[in-house]
């Protein structure tokens, strides 16, 4: 029996693939990325034997751990919904 672990690494990237729609200054965006990125967790938990699901984009761009319905997402009132 194959026993592999699924490793979910959602916040290790600082990549924002599309900047359209951002209304903040680039320096403010960079500061948020610096604060909210889980730096090197993809390296820390790297495994050849297990299944790694690593988000290739910053949580500033899209946070896969948020509710899609902002009325259910506590952080949406702080501007931190799914998108």
C-alpha angles and dihedrals in degrees: 000000000000109000109190127160121228108227113201110200105174105159110040098098127087092190120124105188095190125031097185111122099023110130099185127092115266092247092055090049091050091050091053091049090051091051100041104039117101093221118216097353087127089057094041093054098033114144134176092195099051137059112262120199105190122175109230092205136063122264084237087068098040130345109208091195095064127093111257089222107073091205087067096042114089093197094054090084087063093051092261105116123136092288 
